[in-house]
Amino acid sequence: MDKRLFNISLISLLVYELAFIIFSPQGVSITKLIISCLVWISLLAGILVFSKSLRKLRRDFPLLVFLNFLVLIGWNLTAIARSVIGKDETITTILGNTYTSLALLVPFAIVFGTRAANIKLIIGYFNKLLKLGIPISLVFFIIGGVLLEENNLRVLLLLLLPVAFLTTLIPFQKPKRIILILISGALLMYIALISGVRTMIIREVLLIGCLFFGVFLFSRFQLKLPLIVFFLFLLVPLYLLQEGVKTGVSPFEKYLSGTTDDNLSTDTRTFLYVELFEDLMVNERFLIGKGATGKYYSPYFASFEGDSSMRINVEVGVLSILLKSGFVGVLLHMSMLITAIFLAFFKSNNLFVIGSGFILLIHSILMFIENIIIYNTYNFAIWFFVGVCLSQRIREANNQDIWDLINGKQRRALPNE
């Protein structure tokens, strides 16, 4: 039953994203309502499995992590309730927009990652998407040339997205699948380049570095030092955020004070940090945020005709959480990610979980640059791998156990399963 619900959750989310790209529904319409129902099907499947698995999660997760997760869910539900009670937006925006309430509920996908059988399912699912993405890429290139239309680029970015999750897990792939991942990775890099998605290029370069200097190096020499060094990288953006909290000044504004207003649109994300910090401080909402549909005033976007100066979302993951659920929400969210990475690196018996930890590490670092919080396949998969890294049963398995599980030759159940 749980496997079926997992498949339903994955497929309904994929169909939603493809349908939204193809039909691009605007405003309130029957088409948009029907498409949006697919997201709720995905979410409700996760909530149903979660409700049945509370006792298992309590046994499988460290106690403090389990409590942290419950508090995170409770805090996010409170942010949603504040928007509903405050009538900040229409109910369709509050419940139907994947950037608002749904974005705060994607952590429910964590429960799917604690099921060992789902590892095989998601790896198979990712490989099927790549097999679909490569020929579709060739068709698009033949029809449209080397420069593709925006919708075609979005479709390909979605279908080739699994590369971001399979790169550091290559040791558990058969040769044919490795070739598939390499070809898809090259395509993804090219598509990211022509579509201007710089973060995707950065992510892949970092993941390849983690594969060679983290996964392979640890596998060959069993050295913990590379894992310690990589883990410490995560402290840099956290330190900068802490400095911002302590001083009330955006770290970008503090350390890039020489940046002119003209350059704010071209650098990493400076003006977003500056504007959001100022808005939350002025409105005294830094700790608790403004709710699921909270908005902030942007002088930068106010200068563009046709753009709204009141923004309901921020193009930076950590800032999006800060806007919706405040510093408390950021703390709860990041503590889940950091704990998952720590357990993956230092409390795991297999390279699969270590590779999953690298996925979360790169995601966490890039949350300070982009990685928008939204209910989509990417963030769903991120929380799936959080579940993988936190699961004691999966962490106690050895490399052979995971290889057999993924490649269909499982000889025995995983420890304590």
Stockholm file with secondary structure:
# STOCKHOLM 1.0

chainA/1-417         MDKRLFNISLISLLVYELAFIIFSPQGVSITKLIISCLVWISLLAGILVFSKSLRKLRRDFPLLVFLNFLVLIGWNLTAIARSVIGKDETITTILGNTYTSLALLVPFAIVFGTRAANIKLIIGYFNKLLKLGIPISLVFFIIGGVLLEENNLRVLLLLLLPVAFLTTLIPFQKPKRIILILISGALLMYIALISGVRTMIIREVLLIGCLFFGVFLFSRFQLKLPLIVFFLFLLVPLYLLQEGVKTGVSPFEKYLSGTTDDNLSTDTRTFLYVELFEDLMVNERFLIGKGATGKYYSPYFASFEGDSSMRINVEVGVLSILLKSGFVGVLLHMSMLITAIFLAFFKSNNLFVIGSGFILLIHSILMFIENIIIYNTYNFAIWFFVGVCLSQRIREANNQDIWDLINGKQRRALPNE
#=GR chainA/1-417 SS CHHHHHHHHHHHHHHHHHHHHHHCCCSSCHHHHHHHHHHHHHHHHHHHHHHHCHHHHHHHSCHHHHHHHHHHHHHHHHHHHHHHHHTCSCHHHHHHCTTTHHHHHGGGGHHHHTCHHHHHHHHHHHHHHHHHHHHHHHHHHHHHCSSCCHHHHHHHHHHTTTHHHHGGGGGGSCHHHHHHHHHHHHHHHHHHHHHTCHHHHHHHHHHHHHIIIIIIHHHHHCCSHHHHHHHHHTHHHHHHHHHHHHHSSCHHHHHTTTCCGGGTTTSSSHHHHHHHHHHHHHTTCTTTCSCTTCCEECHHHHTSTTSCSEESCCSSHHHHHHHHHHHHHHHHHHHHHHHHHHHHHHSCSSHHHHHHHHHHHHHHHHTTTCCCCCSSHHHHHHHHHHHHHHCHHHHHSCHHHHHHHHTTCCCSCCTTC
#=GC SS_cons         CHHHHHHHHHHHHHHHHHHHHHHCCCSSCHHHHHHHHHHHHHHHHHHHHHHHCHHHHHHHSCHHHHHHHHHHHHHHHHHHHHHHHHTCSCHHHHHHCTTTHHHHHGGGGHHHHTCHHHHHHHHHHHHHHHHHHHHHHHHHHHHHCSSCCHHHHHHHHHHTTTHHHHGGGGGGSCHHHHHHHHHHHHHHHHHHHHHTCHHHHHHHHHHHHHIIIIIIHHHHHCCSHHHHHHHHHTHHHHHHHHHHHHHSSCHHHHHTTTCCGGGTTTSSSHHHHHHHHHHHHHTTCTTTCSCTTCCEECHHHHTSTTSCSEESCCSSHHHHHHHHHHHHHHHHHHHHHHHHHHHHHHSCSSHHHHHHHHHHHHHHHHTTTCCCCCSSHHHHHHHHHHHHHHCHHHHHSCHHHHHHHHTTCCCSCCTTC
//
